[in-house]
Amino acid sequence: MTRLLTKAFEEASRLSEVDQDEIAMRLLEEIEGEDRWDETLAKSPDALERLADKALGGRSIRSGSASAGEPLASEKVRPSSGSGSDLIASTTS
């Protein structure tokens, strides 16, 4: 157990039983929610890929037309019209 979690439990142990039970229920619900979320994600990789493709504006990671970390057109960097050494973010595609 981490120091922070140990400290949190020590602090919680000073609270009333009702408050302790409330904290315990919230923590358990949070953990269960994380487990359910992990299960949902594991069961639906195709749906997640479709959502990712939609977010990428139709560019598919699977087809190779986009890759993780690739900047979107509005994020691409081009040299300025100045000395050429300065870079500015393009706001057009």
C-alpha positions as MATLAB code, in Angstrom:
seq = 'MTRLLTKAFEEASRLSEVDQDEIAMRLLEEIEGEDRWDETLAKSPDALERLADKALGGRSIRSGSASAGEPLASEKVRPSSGSGSDLIASTTS';
ca = [
       0.000    0.000    0.000;
       1.307    3.455   -0.812;
       2.070    6.046    1.821;
      -0.697    8.292    0.561;
      -3.322    5.568    0.754;
      -2.084    4.590    4.214;
      -2.386    8.224    5.318;
      -5.896    8.442    3.866;
      -6.970    5.330    5.768;
      -5.393    6.625    8.970;
      -7.294    9.895    8.590;
     -10.507    8.057    7.768;
     -10.105    5.854   10.844;
     -10.658    8.959   12.986;
     -14.076    9.573   11.455;
     -17.377    8.198   12.681;
     -18.372    4.686   11.609;
     -21.041    6.153    9.346;
     -18.486    8.346    7.562;
     -16.008    5.478    7.349;
     -18.648    3.263    5.758;
     -19.547    6.016    3.294;
     -15.906    6.397    2.246;
     -15.532    2.620    1.973;
     -18.636    2.337   -0.234;
     -17.420    5.133   -2.513;
     -13.976    3.579   -2.830;
     -15.400    0.135   -3.601;
     -17.805    1.617   -6.155;
     -14.911    3.428   -7.821;
     -12.847    0.247   -8.024;
     -15.810   -1.737   -9.366;
     -16.483    0.997  -11.916;
     -12.890    0.839  -13.118;
     -13.149   -2.939  -13.454;
     -16.394   -2.647  -15.452;
     -14.825    0.010  -17.684;
     -11.800   -2.218  -18.344;
     -14.110   -5.124  -19.228;
     -16.170   -2.940  -21.547;
     -13.089   -1.687  -23.369;
     -11.719   -5.213  -23.718;
     -14.994   -6.445  -25.221;
     -15.358   -3.676  -27.786;
     -12.063   -3.009  -29.610;
     -13.852   -2.692  -32.987;
     -16.256   -0.085  -31.633;
     -13.328    1.830  -30.154;
     -11.503    1.725  -33.473;
     -14.587    3.096  -35.264;
     -14.775    5.931  -32.726;
     -11.068    6.642  -33.176;
     -11.478    6.698  -36.970;
     -14.387    9.101  -36.604;
     -12.345   11.326  -34.289;
      -9.525   11.314  -36.830;
     -11.904   12.511  -39.546;
     -11.963    9.215  -41.415;
      -8.225    8.593  -41.348;
      -7.769    5.014  -40.221;
      -4.905    3.925  -38.030;
      -5.397    0.320  -39.183;
      -5.216    1.186  -42.897;
      -2.012    3.149  -42.400;
      -3.457    6.495  -43.464;
      -2.829    7.825  -39.970;
      -0.534    6.849  -37.169;
      -0.519    7.348  -33.456;
       1.022   10.686  -32.621;
       0.599   12.055  -36.140;
      -0.467   15.704  -35.945;
      -3.776   16.691  -37.450;
      -3.653   19.073  -40.401;
      -4.435   22.017  -38.139;
      -1.529   21.075  -35.879;
       1.163   20.696  -38.536;
       4.087   23.070  -38.254;
       5.505   25.029  -41.166;
       8.294   27.585  -41.483;
       7.219   31.205  -41.174;
       7.770   33.673  -43.971;
      10.493   35.272  -41.835;
      13.998   33.867  -41.513;
      12.827   30.293  -42.007;
      14.178   29.219  -38.653;
      11.057   30.253  -36.751;
       8.225   27.761  -36.737;
       4.575   28.612  -36.382;
       1.552   26.380  -36.041;
      -0.598   26.346  -39.147;
      -4.256   27.042  -38.578;
      -5.239   25.862  -42.044;
      -5.091   22.410  -43.558;
];
